Amino acid sequence: MTPAALPPPARLADDDVHIWCLRQDHPIDPQALAVCEALLSPGERARRDRFVFPRHQRQFLLAHALVRATLSHYTGVAPARWTFAENQYGRPEPATPDVALPIRFNLSHTDGLIACAVTLGRDIGVDVEDVTRQAAGLDIAERYFAPAEVADLARVPEADRARTFFDYWTLKEAYIKARGMGLALPLRAFAFRLAPGAPPAIAFTPELDDDPATWQFRLLRPTATHRLALAVRDSPVRPVRIALDWADPALFARYHR
Ligand SMILES: CC(C)(COP(=O)(O)OP(=O)(O)OC[C@H]1O[C@@H](n2cnc3c(N)ncnc32)[C@H](O)[C@@H]1OP(=O)(O)O)[C@@H](O)C(=O)NCCC(=O)NCCS
């Protein structure tokens, strides 16, 4: 039997950033999970199997199926065909097949939520965190945040501190992920400024050779208990149009070959 044609690729315009989110703690049809499994490479399945707890295995499975389905959604490539190459800090990029679109992606997963952000030809980083997790103290901030960020956090009323903590945390993660260097970048050498009604802004110490004017950041609340931060860079800067949508693993079967 000849397989049906893949759905036509969806449009991703030059100024688009699309973020696809998935609730991996919601019930998912076993057939949809089997399709996700079939989309993964043997290497990804081996990585998934190394997780001890089933919920981490499921999170990994869904996250990597989401990346493949998202890239396929915009390119028409069958998801199982993607291969990835990592830079020296572990950041994956699509390696094959060759596609005409300069598509870039970044993935983040945490308890309850997975996000995959895509755009064309710009650096991109995304981070999601569960704001109810116990990690939001001033002592942690003093270890990881820039002095101006710690000072701001200390001024925030106790009741709002966890929220503000995760605003900074996710933004800092999104920035280091967009740079593709992870924790090789000094976290205290850049500081975010948060002002009501304005997108977050960044400032660098001389230790980091970077230009704030090339960056755009957003903070979003995809659920009542999750914070999502997005970082995009291009030079000269082109204003982006950001859309967040919910992915349905039951639909990944459309791409399955
Ligand atoms: C690895 C790191 C890039 C992200 O880690 P994380 O927040 O635990 O994980 P996320 O779920 O957001 O992102 C993981 C995904 O990012 C991608 N990734 C891996 N290395 C990356 C890099 N150097 N740059 C960008 N993306 C990367 C991969 O797709 C990875 O998915 P996989 O592990 O399922 O293959 C790095 O920033 C890190 O280790 N952070 C630790 C947390 C910390 O101490 N943060 C301090 C913040 S103030």
Ligand as a Chemical Component Dictionary entry (heavy atoms), coordinates in Angstrom:
data_LIG
# 
_chem_comp.id                   LIG 
_chem_comp.type                 NON-POLYMER 
_chem_comp.pdbx_formal_charge   0 
_chem_comp.three_letter_code    LIG 
# 
loop_
_chem_comp_atom.comp_id 
_chem_comp_atom.atom_id 
_chem_comp_atom.alt_atom_id 
_chem_comp_atom.type_symbol 
_chem_comp_atom.charge 
_chem_comp_atom.model_Cartn_x 
_chem_comp_atom.model_Cartn_y 
_chem_comp_atom.model_Cartn_z 
_chem_comp_atom.pdbx_ordinal 
LIG C1  C1  C 0 21.725 22.076 29.332 1  
LIG C2  C2  C 0 21.160 23.456 29.476 2  
LIG C3  C3  C 0 21.433 24.133 28.171 3  
LIG C4  C4  C 0 19.629 23.442 29.695 4  
LIG O1  O1  O 0 19.282 22.627 30.709 5  
LIG P1  P1  P 0 17.845 22.489 31.364 6  
LIG O2  O2  O 0 17.245 23.803 31.712 7  
LIG O3  O3  O 0 18.030 21.511 32.434 8  
LIG O4  O4  O 0 16.977 21.776 30.228 9  
LIG P2  P2  P 0 15.849 22.243 29.211 10 
LIG O5  O5  O 0 14.774 21.256 29.341 11 
LIG O6  O6  O 0 15.478 23.680 29.277 12 
LIG O7  O7  O 0 16.597 22.053 27.797 13 
LIG C5  C5  C 0 17.073 20.813 27.390 14 
LIG C6  C6  C 0 17.194 20.805 25.871 15 
LIG O8  O8  O 0 17.985 21.919 25.417 16 
LIG C7  C7  C 0 18.737 21.512 24.274 17 
LIG N1  N1  N 0 20.145 21.791 24.586 18 
LIG C8  C8  C 0 21.116 20.973 25.073 19 
LIG N2  N2  N 0 22.277 21.665 25.184 20 
LIG C9  C9  C 0 22.020 22.918 24.771 21 
LIG C10 C10 C 0 22.816 24.088 24.640 22 
LIG N3  N3  N 0 24.123 24.110 24.933 23 
LIG N4  N4  N 0 22.238 25.229 24.178 24 
LIG C11 C11 C 0 20.930 25.231 23.832 25 
LIG N5  N5  N 0 20.116 24.148 23.932 26 
LIG C12 C12 C 0 20.665 23.010 24.400 27 
LIG C13 C13 C 0 18.447 20.036 24.024 28 
LIG O9  O9  O 0 17.434 19.963 23.022 29 
LIG C14 C14 C 0 17.916 19.582 25.371 30 
LIG O10 O10 O 0 16.978 18.524 25.261 31 
LIG P3  P3  P 0 17.374 17.016 25.702 32 
LIG O11 O11 O 0 18.172 17.122 26.960 33 
LIG O12 O12 O 0 16.063 16.332 25.885 34 
LIG O13 O13 O 0 18.154 16.485 24.545 35 
LIG C15 C15 C 0 21.910 24.247 30.561 36 
LIG O14 O14 O 0 21.468 25.570 30.524 37 
LIG C16 C16 C 0 21.872 23.697 31.979 38 
LIG O15 O15 O 0 22.491 22.701 32.299 39 
LIG N6  N6  N 0 21.177 24.312 32.913 40 
LIG C17 C17 C 0 21.109 23.841 34.309 41 
LIG C18 C18 C 0 20.209 24.641 35.157 42 
LIG C19 C19 C 0 20.881 25.836 35.889 43 
LIG O16 O16 O 0 21.719 25.689 36.737 44 
LIG N7  N7  N 0 20.439 27.051 35.540 45 
LIG C20 C20 C 0 20.870 28.281 36.129 46 
LIG C21 C21 C 0 19.918 29.351 35.623 47 
LIG S1  S1  S 0 19.994 30.889 36.412 48 
# 
loop_
_chem_comp_bond.comp_id 
_chem_comp_bond.atom_id_1 
_chem_comp_bond.atom_id_2 
_chem_comp_bond.value_order 
_chem_comp_bond.pdbx_ordinal 
LIG C1  C2  SING 1  
LIG C2  C3  SING 2  
LIG C2  C4  SING 3  
LIG C2  C15 SING 4  
LIG C4  O1  SING 5  
LIG O1  P1  SING 6  
LIG P1  O2  DOUB 7  
LIG P1  O3  SING 8  
LIG P1  O4  SING 9  
LIG O4  P2  SING 10 
LIG P2  O5  DOUB 11 
LIG P2  O6  SING 12 
LIG P2  O7  SING 13 
LIG O7  C5  SING 14 
LIG C5  C6  SING 15 
LIG C6  O8  SING 16 
LIG C6  C14 SING 17 
LIG O8  C7  SING 18 
LIG C7  N1  SING 19 
LIG C7  C13 SING 20 
LIG N1  C8  SING 21 
LIG N1  C12 SING 22 
LIG C8  N2  DOUB 23 
LIG N2  C9  SING 24 
LIG C9  C10 SING 25 
LIG C9  C12 DOUB 26 
LIG C10 N3  SING 27 
LIG C10 N4  DOUB 28 
LIG N4  C11 SING 29 
LIG C11 N5  DOUB 30 
LIG N5  C12 SING 31 
LIG C13 O9  SING 32 
LIG C13 C14 SING 33 
LIG C14 O10 SING 34 
LIG O10 P3  SING 35 
LIG P3  O11 DOUB 36 
LIG P3  O12 SING 37 
LIG P3  O13 SING 38 
LIG C15 O14 SING 39 
LIG C15 C16 SING 40 
LIG C16 O15 DOUB 41 
LIG C16 N6  SING 42 
LIG N6  C17 SING 43 
LIG C17 C18 SING 44 
LIG C18 C19 SING 45 
LIG C19 O16 DOUB 46 
LIG C19 N7  SING 47 
LIG N7  C20 SING 48 
LIG C20 C21 SING 49 
LIG C21 S1  SING 50 
# 
